[in-house]
Amino acid sequence: MPLVSNNDILTPARAGGYAVGAFNTSNLEITQAIFEAASEKRSPVIVATSQSAIEYAGHARLRGMVETLADEADVTASLHLDHGTDVGDIERCIENGWTSVMIDGSHLSFEENIAITRRVVELARPRGVSVEAELGRLMGIEDEIAVDERDATYTDPDEALDFVERTGCDSLAVAIGTSHGAYKFKAEPRLAIERLSAIAERVSVPLVLHGASAVPPEVLELARRYGADLPGARGVPPASIRDAVRHGVAKVNIDTDLRLAFTGGVRRFLAEEPKVFDPRKILGEARQSMKDVILNKIELVGSSGRS
């Protein structure tokens, strides 16, 4: 199927009380895993790319790869820019066929965030491209974007309403206690669900949960067993994700879990098959590991059978 905007995916999700996974990709095997899992579950899917992924693979190659697999998969899918911070980079994505873009102005003042988000909306809307914005800041690292704990702030519900009304954004990423990367929590994981509910009551657009990887123990253990050095890694419990979806989240971002699955799959294959040097077999193992994670996420957020 042709790629659609996130509006076509998230509006039904918000109305139906389920969420859709946004899975980051930067190469063929990750993208194959995303579409194979989505097709198997008949789930809509958001294929996300960071700016560093675009620098790694190129606009045309990424778009062509995603478009080809979307046509073959016959599920509803979008191509989304994750954490865009530069208007010029965002415009290039729009010109190169991205159907959804995120402007992350969360590091700016409230008024500056409104101004840059409104500018991106004015660029994107005439071309049918949806715009995600962010209000509040998450801790952790997302590619080159780092936020220290002292700089992380939760999203204010009243500010969220004002922000959405003044920017016209199509979806809003909120900060309720999640964090980017594999080291999300130092103590017991806890999300600000009451705050999320208050935001959902005020804001009509779909809400987005970033930093939502669970760092599954079995995936982490596999990577560690075969040599990965990941002490203290800890993610968002699945029960917390389900709770967030019940209270208004319509898009759940997943990146770290795929990286961990990829790492574990490759490490295990190389350790158990030392004579194999065919990249297709090595990467095929990683693809299956990531697909298993994605299948689980689709069931977790409730999007199975929705495409």
C-alpha positions in Angstrom: 0.0 0.0 0.0 1.2 3.6 -0.6 2.6 5.3 2.5 0.1 7.4 4.5 0.6 10.2 7.1 0.6 9.6 10.8 -2.9 11.2 10.9 -4.3 8.3 9.0 -2.8 5.9 11.5 -3.1 7.7 14.8 -6.6 9.2 14.6 -8.2 5.8 14.5 -5.9 4.6 17.2 -6.9 7.5 19.6 -10.6 6.9 18.8 -10.2 3.1 19.2 -8.3 3.1 22.5 -5.2 1.4 21.1 -1.7 2.6 20.1 0.6 2.0 17.2 4.3 1.2 17.4 6.8 3.6 15.8 9.9 1.5 15.1 13.2 3.2 14.2 15.2 1.8 11.3 18.5 2.5 9.6 19.0 -0.5 7.3 17.3 -3.2 5.3 17.1 -5.9 8.0 15.4 -3.7 10.6 12.9 -2.5 8.0 12.2 -6.1 6.9 11.6 -7.1 10.5 9.2 -4.2 10.9 7.1 -5.0 7.9 7.2 -8.8 8.3 5.9 -8.4 11.9 3.2 -5.9 10.9 2.0 -8.1 8.0 1.8 -11.1 10.2 -0.2 -9.2 12.8 -2.2 -7.2 10.3 -1.1 -4.1 12.2 -0.6 -0.5 11.1 3.0 0.6 11.6 5.1 3.7 11.7 8.6 3.4 10.3 10.7 6.0 12.0 14.1 7.4 11.0 16.4 9.7 13.0 18.4 12.4 11.4 21.6 10.3 12.0 19.9 7.3 10.2 19.3 9.6 7.2 22.9 10.7 7.3 24.0 7.0 7.4 21.8 5.7 4.6 20.6 8.7 2.6 17.1 10.1 1.9 16.5 8.3 -1.4 17.7 4.9 -0.2 15.7 5.0 3.0 12.6 6.2 1.3 12.9 3.7 -1.6 13.4 0.8 0.8 10.5 1.7 3.0 8.2 2.4 0.0 9.1 -0.9 -1.6 8.5 -3.0 1.5 5.3 -1.1 2.3 3.9 -1.9 -1.2 4.7 -5.6 -0.7 3.4 -5.7 2.9 -0.2 -4.4 2.2 -0.5 -2.8 5.7 -1.1 0.8 6.6 2.3 2.4 7.1 4.0 5.8 7.3 7.5 7.1 7.0 8.3 9.4 10.0 11.2 11.7 10.9 11.9 11.2 14.6 13.3 14.1 16.6 13.9 16.6 13.9 15.5 19.7 15.4 16.4 21.7 12.3 13.8 23.2 10.0 16.0 22.7 6.9 16.4 19.0 7.7 12.7 18.6 8.1 12.0 20.4 4.9 14.4 18.1 3.1 12.5 15.1 4.5 9.2 16.5 3.3 10.7 17.1 -0.2 12.0 13.5 -0.2 8.8 11.7 0.5 8.5 11.5 4.3 4.8 11.4 5.2 5.2 12.5 8.8 7.8 14.7 10.6 8.6 15.5 14.2 9.8 18.9 15.2 11.5 18.6 18.6 11.6 22.0 20.1 11.5 20.7 23.7 14.9 22.2 24.4 13.6 25.7 23.6 11.5 28.1 25.6 7.7 27.6 25.5 7.2 30.5 23.1 10.2 29.5 20.9 8.9 25.9 20.8 5.5 27.2 19.6 7.1 29.4 16.9 9.3 26.7 15.4 6.5 24.1 15.6 4.0 26.5 13.9 6.6 27.1 11.1 7.0 23.3 10.5 3.2 22.9 10.4 2.9 25.6 7.8 5.6 23.8 5.7 4.1 20.4 6.1 0.3 20.8 6.0 0.0 21.9 2.3 1.8 18.7 1.3 -0.4 16.4 3.4 2.5 15.6 5.8 1.6 15.3 9.5 3.5 17.0 12.3 4.4 15.7 15.7 5.7 18.1 18.3 7.2 17.7 21.8 6.4 19.5 25.0 8.4 18.6 28.1 11.8 16.9 28.1 12.8 13.3 28.5 16.1 12.2 30.1 18.6 10.1 28.3 20.2 9.9 24.9 18.5 9.6 21.5 21.3 9.4 18.9 23.2 12.7 19.4 20.4 14.4 21.5 21.2 14.2 25.3 19.1 15.5 28.2 20.5 15.5 31.7 18.3 14.5 34.6 18.2 18.0 36.0 17.0 19.4 32.7 14.1 16.9 32.3 10.6 18.3 32.9 7.2 16.8 32.8 4.6 18.1 30.4 2.1 20.6 32.0 -1.5 19.8 31.0 -2.6 23.4 30.7 0.5 24.3 28.6 -0.2 21.3 26.4 -3.7 22.6 25.5 -2.3 26.1 24.8 0.5 24.6 22.8 -1.7 22.4 20.6 -4.2 25.2 19.9 -1.5 27.7 18.9 0.7 25.4 16.8 -1.9 23.2 15.1 0.4 20.2 15.5 -1.2 16.8 14.7 0.2 14.8 17.6 2.1 15.7 20.8 4.9 13.8 22.5 4.6 14.2 26.3 7.1 13.8 29.1 5.7 11.6 31.9 8.7 9.9 33.3 10.1 7.7 30.4 13.7 8.1 29.2 15.7 7.5 26.0 18.2 4.7 25.8 18.7 1.5 27.7 19.3 3.1 31.2 16.0 4.6 31.9 15.5 4.2 35.7 17.8 4.1 38.7 15.0 3.0 41.0 11.5 1.4 40.5 10.1 2.5 37.2 7.1 4.8 37.6 5.2 6.9 35.0 3.1 9.9 35.8 -0.2 8.4 34.6 -2.4 10.9 36.4 -0.6 13.7 34.6 -1.1 11.8 31.3 -4.8 11.5 31.9 -5.0 15.2 32.6 -3.3 16.0 29.3 -5.5 13.6 27.4 -8.6 15.2 28.9 -7.5 18.6 27.6 -5.8 17.8 24.3 -7.7 16.3 21.3 -4.7 15.2 19.2 -3.1 11.8 19.7 -0.4 11.6 22.4 3.0 10.1 21.9 5.2 8.2 24.3 8.9 8.4 23.6 11.5 6.4 25.4 9.2 3.5 25.7 11.5 0.5 25.1 11.1 -2.2 27.8 14.7 -3.5 27.7 13.2 -7.1 28.0 15.1 -9.2 30.4 15.3 -12.1 27.9 16.7 -9.9 25.2 19.1 -8.2 27.6 20.3 -11.6 28.9 20.9 -13.0 25.5 23.1 -10.0 24.6 25.0 -10.3 27.9 25.4 -14.0 27.6 27.3 -13.6 24.4 29.5 -10.7 25.5 27.6 -7.5 25.5 28.6 -5.1 28.4 25.3 -3.6 29.5 25.3 -3.2 33.3 22.3 -1.6 34.9 20.1 -1.4 31.8 16.5 -1.0 32.7 13.4 -0.2 30.7 9.7 0.6 30.9 7.6 -2.4 32.2 5.0 -3.7 29.7 2.3 -3.1 32.3 3.2 0.6 32.4 3.0 0.8 28.6 -0.5 -0.8 28.7 -1.5 1.7 31.3 -0.3 4.6 29.2 -2.2 3.4 26.2 -5.4 3.1 28.3 -4.9 6.7 29.4 -4.5 8.3 26.0 -1.2 7.3 24.3 -1.7 6.5 20.6 1.9 6.2 19.5 4.6 4.3 21.3 8.2 4.7 20.1 10.6 1.8 20.1 14.3 1.9 19.2 16.5 0.6 22.0 14.8 -2.8 22.2 15.5 -3.4 18.5 19.1 -2.4 18.9 19.4 -4.9 21.8 17.7 -7.6 19.9 20.0 -7.0 16.9 23.1 -7.1 19.1 22.0 -10.3 20.8 21.1 -12.1 17.6 24.4 -11.3 15.9 26.5 -12.1 18.9 24.7 -15.5 19.4 25.0 -16.5 15.8 28.7 -15.6 15.6 29.5 -17.5 18.8 27.5 -20.6 17.8 28.5 -20.6 14.1 32.1 -19.6 14.0 32.7 -21.0 10.5 29.9 -19.0 8.9 31.0 -15.7 7.2 27.9 -15.1 5.0 26.5 -11.7 6.0 23.0 -12.8 4.9 23.0 -15.6 7.5 24.4 -13.4 10.2 22.0 -10.5 9.6 19.1 -12.9 9.1 19.5 -14.0 12.7 19.4 -10.4 13.8 16.3 -9.8 11.7 14.4 -12.6 13.3 15.4 -11.4 16.8 14.0 -8.0 16.0 10.9 -9.4 14.4 10.1 -11.3 17.6 10.4 -8.1 19.6 8.1 -6.2 17.2 5.5 -9.0 17.3 5.4 -8.7 21.0 5.1 -4.8 20.9 2.2 -5.0 18.5 0.3 -7.2 20.8 1.3 -5.0 23.8 -0.1 -1.7 22.3 -3.2 -3.4 20.9 -2.7 -2.7 17.2 -3.0 -6.3 16.0 -5.7 -6.7 13.4 -6.2 -3.0 12.9 -4.9 -2.7 9.4 
